[in-house]
Amino acid sequence: MWYAEVTKRFDPIKFEMTRFGNPTISWGNYRFNKKLTRKTKTWWECCARKSHDCRCVAVTVDDRLMKLNGWHNHT
């Protein structure tokens, strides 16, 4: 289990668009919706925020993953 968590950290980020044209990123088995952008910094919230009350947030700077805040409470 620990090994899986370490290797997941290095999965590439995939920048995608939803069918409605909203930007998302995929990382491992998780998807994030764009929440806020300030200059080159973007905050993304887990797409399961409403359905599972997941509080995980990703932060990218110049399209590079810089930080993950919180833990996913779903699979």
Secondary structure by P-SEA (a helix, b strand, c coil): caaaaaaaaacbbbbbbcccbbbbbbccccccccccccccbbbbcccccccccccbbbbbccccccccccccccc
